[in-house]
Amino acid sequence: MELIVARGREDLVKARRGGTVALVPTMGALHEGHRSLIRQARVRADQVVVSIFVNPLQFGPNEDFSRYPRTFDADLEVCREEEVDVVFHPAAEDMYAPDRQVSVSAGEMGRVVEGAYRPGHFDGVLTVVLKLFNLVQPDLAVFGQKDAQQLALIRRMVADLDLPIEILGAPTVREPDGLALSSRNRYLSADDRRVALALSRALRAGAARLAPAEIRETARAVLDEAGPELDVDYLALVDPATFAEVSDDYEGLAVLAVAAKVGTTRLIDNVTVTLNPA
């Protein structure tokens, strides 16, 4: 079946077939990580919709909105190869009216960890995701675990607003050297990339420990070894449901998350760890 490119609500309605619909929201520049999300969606649904939209609301004034990679023709080819049914590619002016007033608030959970360094970011994420849900009307949606706080907030929004959508999380896909796949990796020079590998090394080292204090100390030591070329925003060990920092006597699952700048490129990564401080 030929891939359909939809630009608005009417196109989406015309493209809809019977059966279940899965949505894979993306900002384009598709890579193997996105392919893994699409494949998970394909297994679970009769029709797969991939949205490609670089959302201006989630970029701060000094962030990389203007230089964010836009590779629509290549993205379409990826979608064809993965047998996507519909690509939803709206224009910004169609998504956001000039007099737009209402948006989604991510609340306190959106102001910690990643949200503390990118004020308003998660408000923009949740606003566009809610709009995509309303436009596409999916039965389920697939997001990557690499953006763990985003995934947790989307699940919270779905629960708090009683949205009839199942949210699936897909494991982080990594390159052979351990670097988490990201559309921003293309900005890294060879030297930058060697420095950036400290993120995944730190997470692996921390995850090998059991007690919260040891996890933090071990991961931090690896980041410090990378030197001044790695500008760390945060290393956080948090409750996966709330993203609040866990105490030293916390037991159970937690997320060890890191964000850092390498050159002009900001990268994030995380792993899930099991804590047993006894």
N, C-alpha and C positions, 0 to 999 in steps of 0.2 A: 504494500500500500504506500502511496506517495506521501512524503512528509508534508504536513500542512504548517504554514507559517501564519499565525494569528496575530493581529495587531490590536484588537480590542474585544469588548464583550460580545459583539455580534458574531465575530469570527469564531470565538470560542464556542458559542452556542451552536453554530453551524457544524463545527468540527466534532462535536460530542456524539459518541456512539453509545450503545447500551453497555451495561456492565460497570465495573468499578473503575475509578479514575485515580491515578497516582500523580502527584505533582513533585517535581524536583526543582526547587528554586535555585537559580544560579545568577552570578553576575557575568557569566561568559568566561572567555579564556579557558575553555574546558580542557581538563587533563585527566589522567587515569583515576584520580580521586573522584571526579564527577562521573566518570564511566561506571565506577563501582556503585554510586548512588542510583544511576539509571538502571543498572542491572538488578539491583535489589527491588526497585520499583516494578520492573518488568515481571519479576517472579510473582509479585503480589497483586497485580492489577491487570485489567483487560485493556486499558488505555493509559499510556504514559505521556504526560505533558511536562516539558522542560521550559521553564521561564528563563529568559536571558534579559536582564535589566540591571544596569549599573545605577544603583539607588542613591541619588544625591543626598537624601536625608540622613544617611548613616556615615557621611564623611564630615569631619570637622573642617574649619576654615584653613588649617595648615596641613591638611592631609592630601592624599594623592588622587583625588577624584579625576582631575584633568588628565593625569598620566596613567590611570588604571587601564590595563590592556583591554582593547576592544578588537576582537578577532571573529566577527560574526560569520563570515564565509567559512572559516575553518571550523567554527562551532557547529554550523549546520552539517558539515560533513561528518563530524563526530556523532551527531544525533542520527544521521542516516545509517551510519555503521552500527549504532546501538539499537536500531529499529524503533526510535522514538516516533510517536504518532503525531504529536503537535508541539511546535515550538511557539511559545508566547513571547513576543518581542515588542512590547509597547514603547511608545515615545514618552519622554518625561513629562511633556506638556499634557499628555492624555492621562497619565497617572496622577498628576497633581495640578489642580486648578490654581490659577494665580491668587485667588482669594481663599485658598484652603485654610481652615481654622482648626479642625479637629484632628488629633493624632493620638496614638496609644502611648501611655506612660509605662515604662518598665518598672517603676517603683524602686524601692530600696535595693532590690536584687540587681537592678540595672545600674546602680551607682557604685558598686564595689568591684574590686579586681580590675578587669578590663574596662569596666564602666568608669572607674575612678580616673583612668588615663584618657578616656575618650568620652567626655561628657555629652550626653544626648545620643550617643551612638546607638544604644539599644532601643531607645524610643523610635529612632528611624528604622531600625531593623523590624521591630514588631509592627510598626505602621505599615510598612510595605508588605510584610508577610500576611497581615490580616487582609489587606487589599487583594493580594494574590489569591488568598483563600476564597474571598467573596467573588472574585471574577471567574476563577477556574472551577470552583465548587468540587474540590477533590474529596475522595473518601479517605485517602491517606496521603501523607507527605513525608519525604525522606530528606534528612539533613545529616551532615557529617559530624562525627564526634570531635574532629579537630577544633571546631568552634563550640567547645563544650558549654560555655556559659550561654551562648546564643541558643543552643539546643535546649538547655534547662529552662530558659526564659520562654521559649516558644511553647514548651510543654506546660509551663505555668499559665501562659495566656490562654491556651486551649482549655485548660481546666477551669480557670477563673471566669472565662466568658462563655463556657458551655458550648464550645464549638464541636460539631459532630465529625471530627477528623482524627484519625489515628496518626500519631507522630512516631516515625521510625528513625533510630539513630544508626548510622553506618560507621564501622571502624575507620580510623585514620589510615590512609594509604601513604606509604613512605617510599622514598627512592632507595636504591640499594645501599647508599651510604648512611641511611637512617633519617635524612632530612624529610620532614613532613611535606607532602606535596602541597603547593600553593601557587596560585597564579602569579604571585609576587616573586617567586624564586627566579624568574627570568631576569630580574633586575640585578641579581647577585653576580659580581665578578668572581673569578676563580679564587682569589684571596678572600673575598667576602664569604664565599661558600664554605671554605675551610673554617672560618671563624664561626659561622652559623651552626656548624655541626655540634658545637658545644651545647646547644639547646637540647637536642635529643640525647646526647651523652649524659647531661645532667639529670634528665628525667629517668633514664635507665639506671643510673647509679642510685638515685633516690629511691626508686621503686624496689630496689634490692634490699632495702631496710624495712623494718616493721614498725618502729616507734616514730611518732610524728617529729620529735625533736631531731632524731637521727636522720630522718628523711630530708628535712629542711637543711641541716648542716652539710650533709653529703652532697646534695644537689647544688647548694650554694658554692661549695668548694670547687666544683667542676666549672661553674660559671666564672668564678674569680680567676681560675687558671687561664681562661681565654684572654685576659688582659683588657686594656682600655678600648680595643677595637669592638668589643661587645658591650653595648650600652643597655644594661638591663633595666627594664621598667619595673618588673615585679617577678617574684617567685612566690607562689601561694599554694598552700595546702588547704583545701576547702571541702566543705560538705557538698556533695554533688547535687543536692536538691535546693540549697539556698545560696551557695557560694560564699557562705560565711567561713572565716578561718576556723579550723578545728583546734580543740584544746590538746594539750600534751597527753591526756588520758583518753582521748577519743578512740573508739574501736569501730571497725567496719570499713566500708568503702569510702574512699575520698578521691578527689581529683588533685593531682599535682600539676599546676599550670605555670607557664612561663611566657613572658613577652620581652623582646629585646630588639634594639635597632642594630643593624649591621650596615655600616655606611649610611645610605639614605633609605634603606629598606627595613620596614618593621615586620617582624615575624612573631607568630604565636605558636605554641605547641602545648600538649598536655598528655598525661597518662592517668589511668585509673589505678589506684593502689589499694591494698588491703592492709589496714592498720591493726596491729595487735601489740600495744605497748607493754604488756606484761612480760 
